[in-house]
Amino acid sequence: MLSVLQKKDILEKFLLLHQCFGLEQMLLIVFMHFPADWPRLVTGRY
């Protein structure tokens, strides 16, 4: 499980990626890096 600071850091990185690459590429990166964990990251639910 990720700490709040880790989540904040990840979110900031994804926002930067989103600005650079757009939503589709960002989602691909999320799916590749968090194949099992992405629904919890996206929804914030556990």
mmCIF file of the N, C-alpha and C atoms, coordinates in Angstrom:
data_MODEL
# 
_entry.id   MODEL 
# 
loop_
_atom_site.group_PDB 
_atom_site.id 
_atom_site.type_symbol 
_atom_site.label_atom_id 
_atom_site.label_alt_id 
_atom_site.label_comp_id 
_atom_site.label_asym_id 
_atom_site.label_entity_id 
_atom_site.label_seq_id 
_atom_site.pdbx_PDB_ins_code 
_atom_site.Cartn_x 
_atom_site.Cartn_y 
_atom_site.Cartn_z 
_atom_site.occupancy 
_atom_site.B_iso_or_equiv 
_atom_site.pdbx_formal_charge 
_atom_site.auth_seq_id 
_atom_site.auth_comp_id 
_atom_site.auth_asym_id 
_atom_site.auth_atom_id 
_atom_site.pdbx_PDB_model_num 
ATOM 1   N N  . MET A 1 1  ? 0.840   -1.190 0.000   1.00 0.00 ? 1  MET A N  1 
ATOM 2   C CA . MET A 1 1  ? 0.000   0.000  0.000   1.00 0.00 ? 1  MET A CA 1 
ATOM 3   C C  . MET A 1 1  ? 0.884   1.253  0.000   1.00 0.00 ? 1  MET A C  1 
ATOM 4   N N  . LEU A 1 2  ? 0.489   2.233  -0.761  1.00 0.00 ? 2  LEU A N  1 
ATOM 5   C CA . LEU A 1 2  ? 1.293   3.444  -0.904  1.00 0.00 ? 2  LEU A CA 1 
ATOM 6   C C  . LEU A 1 2  ? 0.960   4.446  0.189   1.00 0.00 ? 2  LEU A C  1 
ATOM 7   N N  . SER A 1 3  ? 1.981   5.161  0.626   1.00 0.00 ? 3  SER A N  1 
ATOM 8   C CA . SER A 1 3  ? 1.745   6.239  1.584   1.00 0.00 ? 3  SER A CA 1 
ATOM 9   C C  . SER A 1 3  ? 1.128   7.436  0.870   1.00 0.00 ? 3  SER A C  1 
ATOM 10  N N  . VAL A 1 4  ? 0.625   8.372  1.653   1.00 0.00 ? 4  VAL A N  1 
ATOM 11  C CA . VAL A 1 4  ? 0.009   9.573  1.076   1.00 0.00 ? 4  VAL A CA 1 
ATOM 12  C C  . VAL A 1 4  ? 1.032   10.355 0.264   1.00 0.00 ? 4  VAL A C  1 
ATOM 13  N N  . LEU A 1 5  ? 2.253   10.470 0.786   1.00 0.00 ? 5  LEU A N  1 
ATOM 14  C CA . LEU A 1 5  ? 3.285   11.214 0.064   1.00 0.00 ? 5  LEU A CA 1 
ATOM 15  C C  . LEU A 1 5  ? 3.634   10.538 -1.249  1.00 0.00 ? 5  LEU A C  1 
ATOM 16  N N  . GLN A 1 6  ? 3.712   9.210  -1.242  1.00 0.00 ? 6  GLN A N  1 
ATOM 17  C CA . GLN A 1 6  ? 4.001   8.490  -2.479  1.00 0.00 ? 6  GLN A CA 1 
ATOM 18  C C  . GLN A 1 6  ? 2.886   8.701  -3.496  1.00 0.00 ? 6  GLN A C  1 
ATOM 19  N N  . LYS A 1 7  ? 1.641   8.651  -3.019  1.00 0.00 ? 7  LYS A N  1 
ATOM 20  C CA . LYS A 1 7  ? 0.517   8.877  -3.926  1.00 0.00 ? 7  LYS A CA 1 
ATOM 21  C C  . LYS A 1 7  ? 0.569   10.279 -4.511  1.00 0.00 ? 7  LYS A C  1 
ATOM 22  N N  . LYS A 1 8  ? 0.871   11.265 -3.679  1.00 0.00 ? 8  LYS A N  1 
ATOM 23  C CA . LYS A 1 8  ? 0.944   12.649 -4.139  1.00 0.00 ? 8  LYS A CA 1 
ATOM 24  C C  . LYS A 1 8  ? 2.039   12.787 -5.195  1.00 0.00 ? 8  LYS A C  1 
ATOM 25  N N  . ASP A 1 9  ? 3.192   12.159 -4.940  1.00 0.00 ? 9  ASP A N  1 
ATOM 26  C CA . ASP A 1 9  ? 4.305   12.200 -5.881  1.00 0.00 ? 9  ASP A CA 1 
ATOM 27  C C  . ASP A 1 9  ? 3.914   11.553 -7.207  1.00 0.00 ? 9  ASP A C  1 
ATOM 28  N N  . ILE A 1 10 ? 3.257   10.404 -7.135  1.00 0.00 ? 10 ILE A N  1 
ATOM 29  C CA . ILE A 1 10 ? 2.818   9.713  -8.345  1.00 0.00 ? 10 ILE A CA 1 
ATOM 30  C C  . ILE A 1 10 ? 1.810   10.563 -9.111  1.00 0.00 ? 10 ILE A C  1 
ATOM 31  N N  . LEU A 1 11 ? 0.857   11.156 -8.387  1.00 0.00 ? 11 LEU A N  1 
ATOM 32  C CA . LEU A 1 11 ? -0.141  11.995 -9.043  1.00 0.00 ? 11 LEU A CA 1 
ATOM 33  C C  . LEU A 1 11 ? 0.501   13.181 -9.742  1.00 0.00 ? 11 LEU A C  1 
ATOM 34  N N  . GLU A 1 12 ? 1.488   13.812 -9.083  1.00 0.00 ? 12 GLU A N  1 
ATOM 35  C CA . GLU A 1 12 ? 2.159   14.955 -9.700  1.00 0.00 ? 12 GLU A CA 1 
ATOM 36  C C  . GLU A 1 12 ? 2.887   14.528 -10.967 1.00 0.00 ? 12 GLU A C  1 
ATOM 37  N N  . LYS A 1 13 ? 3.538   13.367 -10.926 1.00 0.00 ? 13 LYS A N  1 
ATOM 38  C CA . LYS A 1 13 ? 4.219   12.862 -12.120 1.00 0.00 ? 13 LYS A CA 1 
ATOM 39  C C  . LYS A 1 13 ? 3.232   12.590 -13.240 1.00 0.00 ? 13 LYS A C  1 
ATOM 40  N N  . PHE A 1 14 ? 2.078   11.978 -12.901 1.00 0.00 ? 14 PHE A N  1 
ATOM 41  C CA . PHE A 1 14 ? 1.079   11.691 -13.913 1.00 0.00 ? 14 PHE A CA 1 
ATOM 42  C C  . PHE A 1 14 ? 0.498   12.973 -14.500 1.00 0.00 ? 14 PHE A C  1 
ATOM 43  N N  . LEU A 1 15 ? 0.329   14.001 -13.677 1.00 0.00 ? 15 LEU A N  1 
ATOM 44  C CA . LEU A 1 15 ? -0.166  15.275 -14.198 1.00 0.00 ? 15 LEU A CA 1 
ATOM 45  C C  . LEU A 1 15 ? 0.830   15.872 -15.185 1.00 0.00 ? 15 LEU A C  1 
ATOM 46  N N  . LEU A 1 16 ? 2.122   15.776 -14.860 1.00 0.00 ? 16 LEU A N  1 
ATOM 47  C CA . LEU A 1 16 ? 3.146   16.253 -15.791 1.00 0.00 ? 16 LEU A CA 1 
ATOM 48  C C  . LEU A 1 16 ? 3.106   15.451 -17.082 1.00 0.00 ? 16 LEU A C  1 
ATOM 49  N N  . LEU A 1 17 ? 2.996   14.127 -16.970 1.00 0.00 ? 17 LEU A N  1 
ATOM 50  C CA . LEU A 1 17 ? 2.909   13.274 -18.151 1.00 0.00 ? 17 LEU A CA 1 
ATOM 51  C C  . LEU A 1 17 ? 1.679   13.621 -18.969 1.00 0.00 ? 17 LEU A C  1 
ATOM 52  N N  . HIS A 1 18 ? 0.573   13.893 -18.283 1.00 0.00 ? 18 HIS A N  1 
ATOM 53  C CA . HIS A 1 18 ? -0.667  14.228 -18.963 1.00 0.00 ? 18 HIS A CA 1 
ATOM 54  C C  . HIS A 1 18 ? -0.497  15.495 -19.792 1.00 0.00 ? 18 HIS A C  1 
ATOM 55  N N  . GLN A 1 19 ? 0.180   16.488 -19.211 1.00 0.00 ? 19 GLN A N  1 
ATOM 56  C CA . GLN A 1 19 ? 0.413   17.732 -19.938 1.00 0.00 ? 19 GLN A CA 1 
ATOM 57  C C  . GLN A 1 19 ? 1.315   17.492 -21.148 1.00 0.00 ? 19 GLN A C  1 
ATOM 58  N N  . CYS A 1 20 ? 2.285   16.573 -20.999 1.00 0.00 ? 20 CYS A N  1 
ATOM 59  C CA . CYS A 1 20 ? 3.241   16.328 -22.083 1.00 0.00 ? 20 CYS A CA 1 
ATOM 60  C C  . CYS A 1 20 ? 2.656   15.437 -23.172 1.00 0.00 ? 20 CYS A C  1 
ATOM 61  N N  . PHE A 1 21 ? 1.947   14.376 -22.770 1.00 0.00 ? 21 PHE A N  1 
ATOM 62  C CA . PHE A 1 21 ? 1.595   13.317 -23.715 1.00 0.00 ? 21 PHE A CA 1 
ATOM 63  C C  . PHE A 1 21 ? 0.107   13.205 -23.996 1.00 0.00 ? 21 PHE A C  1 
ATOM 64  N N  . GLY A 1 22 ? -0.722  13.750 -23.116 1.00 0.00 ? 22 GLY A N  1 
ATOM 65  C CA . GLY A 1 22 ? -2.150  13.583 -23.289 1.00 0.00 ? 22 GLY A CA 1 
ATOM 66  C C  . GLY A 1 22 ? -2.683  12.382 -22.534 1.00 0.00 ? 22 GLY A C  1 
ATOM 67  N N  . LEU A 1 23 ? -4.001  12.291 -22.479 1.00 0.00 ? 23 LEU A N  1 
ATOM 68  C CA . LEU A 1 23 ? -4.663  11.318 -21.615 1.00 0.00 ? 23 LEU A CA 1 
ATOM 69  C C  . LEU A 1 23 ? -4.417  9.878  -22.040 1.00 0.00 ? 23 LEU A C  1 
ATOM 70  N N  . GLU A 1 24 ? -4.455  9.585  -23.340 1.00 0.00 ? 24 GLU A N  1 
ATOM 71  C CA . GLU A 1 24 ? -4.331  8.199  -23.790 1.00 0.00 ? 24 GLU A CA 1 
ATOM 72  C C  . GLU A 1 24 ? -2.991  7.606  -23.399 1.00 0.00 ? 24 GLU A C  1 
ATOM 73  N N  . GLN A 1 25 ? -1.906  8.358  -23.649 1.00 0.00 ? 25 GLN A N  1 
ATOM 74  C CA . GLN A 1 25 ? -0.585  7.854  -23.305 1.00 0.00 ? 25 GLN A CA 1 
ATOM 75  C C  . GLN A 1 25 ? -0.431  7.713  -21.801 1.00 0.00 ? 25 GLN A C  1 
ATOM 76  N N  . MET A 1 26 ? -0.989  8.656  -21.046 1.00 0.00 ? 26 MET A N  1 
ATOM 77  C CA . MET A 1 26 ? -0.893  8.585  -19.597 1.00 0.00 ? 26 MET A CA 1 
ATOM 78  C C  . MET A 1 26 ? -1.586  7.320  -19.086 1.00 0.00 ? 26 MET A C  1 
ATOM 79  N N  . LEU A 1 27 ? -2.763  7.017  -19.630 1.00 0.00 ? 27 LEU A N  1 
ATOM 80  C CA . LEU A 1 27 ? -3.469  5.813  -19.203 1.00 0.00 ? 27 LEU A CA 1 
ATOM 81  C C  . LEU A 1 27 ? -2.687  4.560  -19.557 1.00 0.00 ? 27 LEU A C  1 
ATOM 82  N N  . LEU A 1 28 ? -2.052  4.555  -20.732 1.00 0.00 ? 28 LEU A N  1 
ATOM 83  C CA . LEU A 1 28 ? -1.214  3.414  -21.098 1.00 0.00 ? 28 LEU A CA 1 
ATOM 84  C C  . LEU A 1 28 ? -0.088  3.219  -20.100 1.00 0.00 ? 28 LEU A C  1 
ATOM 85  N N  . ILE A 1 29 ? 0.552   4.325  -19.701 1.00 0.00 ? 29 ILE A N  1 
ATOM 86  C CA . ILE A 1 29 ? 1.640   4.250  -18.723 1.00 0.00 ? 29 ILE A CA 1 
ATOM 87  C C  . ILE A 1 29 ? 1.116   3.696  -17.404 1.00 0.00 ? 29 ILE A C  1 
ATOM 88  N N  . VAL A 1 30 ? -0.060  4.161  -16.984 1.00 0.00 ? 30 VAL A N  1 
ATOM 89  C CA . VAL A 1 30 ? -0.654  3.667  -15.738 1.00 0.00 ? 30 VAL A CA 1 
ATOM 90  C C  . VAL A 1 30 ? -0.901  2.164  -15.832 1.00 0.00 ? 30 VAL A C  1 
ATOM 91  N N  . PHE A 1 31 ? -1.492  1.729  -16.951 1.00 0.00 ? 31 PHE A N  1 
ATOM 92  C CA . PHE A 1 31 ? -1.797  0.306  -17.107 1.00 0.00 ? 31 PHE A CA 1 
ATOM 93  C C  . PHE A 1 31 ? -0.529  -0.535 -17.112 1.00 0.00 ? 31 PHE A C  1 
ATOM 94  N N  . MET A 1 32 ? 0.534   -0.037 -17.733 1.00 0.00 ? 32 MET A N  1 
ATOM 95  C CA . MET A 1 32 ? 1.777   -0.798 -17.808 1.00 0.00 ? 32 MET A CA 1 
ATOM 96  C C  . MET A 1 32 ? 2.465   -0.887 -16.451 1.00 0.00 ? 32 MET A C  1 
ATOM 97  N N  . HIS A 1 33 ? 2.419   0.199  -15.677 1.00 0.00 ? 33 HIS A N  1 
ATOM 98  C CA . HIS A 1 33 ? 3.145   0.215  -14.411 1.00 0.00 ? 33 HIS A CA 1 
ATOM 99  C C  . HIS A 1 33 ? 2.361   -0.406 -13.264 1.00 0.00 ? 33 HIS A C  1 
ATOM 100 N N  . PHE A 1 34 ? 1.031   -0.320 -13.343 1.00 0.00 ? 34 PHE A N  1 
ATOM 101 C CA . PHE A 1 34 ? 0.202   -0.813 -12.244 1.00 0.00 ? 34 PHE A CA 1 
ATOM 102 C C  . PHE A 1 34 ? -0.877  -1.751 -12.776 1.00 0.00 ? 34 PHE A C  1 
ATOM 103 N N  . PRO A 1 35 ? -0.490  -2.880 -13.359 1.00 0.00 ? 35 PRO A N  1 
ATOM 104 C CA . PRO A 1 35 ? -1.493  -3.748 -13.992 1.00 0.00 ? 35 PRO A CA 1 
ATOM 105 C C  . PRO A 1 35 ? -2.541  -4.259 -13.011 1.00 0.00 ? 35 PRO A C  1 
ATOM 106 N N  . ALA A 1 36 ? -2.131  -4.526 -11.763 1.00 0.00 ? 36 ALA A N  1 
ATOM 107 C CA . ALA A 1 36 ? -3.085  -5.056 -10.799 1.00 0.00 ? 36 ALA A CA 1 
ATOM 108 C C  . ALA A 1 36 ? -3.664  -3.963 -9.905  1.00 0.00 ? 36 ALA A C  1 
ATOM 109 N N  . ASP A 1 37 ? -2.933  -2.865 -9.779  1.00 0.00 ? 37 ASP A N  1 
ATOM 110 C CA . ASP A 1 37 ? -3.263  -1.872 -8.761  1.00 0.00 ? 37 ASP A CA 1 
ATOM 111 C C  . ASP A 1 37 ? -3.988  -0.653 -9.321  1.00 0.00 ? 37 ASP A C  1 
ATOM 112 N N  . TRP A 1 38 ? -4.126  -0.559 -10.638 1.00 0.00 ? 38 TRP A N  1 
ATOM 113 C CA . TRP A 1 38 ? -4.645  0.687  -11.207 1.00 0.00 ? 38 TRP A CA 1 
ATOM 114 C C  . TRP A 1 38 ? -6.053  1.051  -10.749 1.00 0.00 ? 38 TRP A C  1 
ATOM 115 N N  . PRO A 1 39 ? -6.977  0.097  -10.538 1.00 0.00 ? 39 PRO A N  1 
ATOM 116 C CA . PRO A 1 39 ? -8.323  0.556  -10.119 1.00 0.00 ? 39 PRO A CA 1 
ATOM 117 C C  . PRO A 1 39 ? -8.299  1.266  -8.779  1.00 0.00 ? 39 PRO A C  1 
ATOM 118 N N  . ARG A 1 40 ? -7.461  0.769  -7.856  1.00 0.00 ? 40 ARG A N  1 
ATOM 119 C CA . ARG A 1 40 ? -7.370  1.415  -6.551  1.00 0.00 ? 40 ARG A CA 1 
ATOM 120 C C  . ARG A 1 40 ? -6.702  2.773  -6.669  1.00 0.00 ? 40 ARG A C  1 
ATOM 121 N N  . LEU A 1 41 ? -5.688  2.877  -7.537  1.00 0.00 ? 41 LEU A N  1 
ATOM 122 C CA . LEU A 1 41 ? -5.031  4.171  -7.723  1.00 0.00 ? 41 LEU A CA 1 
ATOM 123 C C  . LEU A 1 41 ? -5.993  5.183  -8.326  1.00 0.00 ? 41 LEU A C  1 
ATOM 124 N N  . VAL A 1 42 ? -6.782  4.731  -9.302  1.00 0.00 ? 42 VAL A N  1 
ATOM 125 C CA . VAL A 1 42 ? -7.686  5.648  -9.998  1.00 0.00 ? 42 VAL A CA 1 
ATOM 126 C C  . VAL A 1 42 ? -8.831  6.079  -9.089  1.00 0.00 ? 42 VAL A C  1 
ATOM 127 N N  . THR A 1 43 ? -9.408  5.121  -8.360  1.00 0.00 ? 43 THR A N  1 
ATOM 128 C CA . THR A 1 43 ? -10.585 5.456  -7.557  1.00 0.00 ? 43 THR A CA 1 
ATOM 129 C C  . THR A 1 43 ? -10.221 5.925  -6.161  1.00 0.00 ? 43 THR A C  1 
ATOM 130 N N  . GLY A 1 44 ? -9.018  5.550  -5.700  1.00 0.00 ? 44 GLY A N  1 
ATOM 131 C CA . GLY A 1 44 ? -8.619  5.888  -4.350  1.00 0.00 ? 44 GLY A CA 1 
ATOM 132 C C  . GLY A 1 44 ? -9.249  4.989  -3.296  1.00 0.00 ? 44 GLY A C  1 
ATOM 133 N N  . ARG A 1 45 ? -9.920  3.918  -3.752  1.00 0.00 ? 45 ARG A N  1 
ATOM 134 C CA . ARG A 1 45 ? -10.574 2.990  -2.828  1.00 0.00 ? 45 ARG A CA 1 
ATOM 135 C C  . ARG A 1 45 ? -9.712  1.751  -2.632  1.00 0.00 ? 45 ARG A C  1 
ATOM 136 N N  . TYR A 1 46 ? -9.891  1.130  -1.448  1.00 0.00 ? 46 TYR A N  1 
ATOM 137 C CA . TYR A 1 46 ? -9.118  -0.086 -1.167  1.00 0.00 ? 46 TYR A CA 1 
ATOM 138 C C  . TYR A 1 46 ? -10.023 -1.269 -0.880  1.00 0.00 ? 46 TYR A C  1 
# 
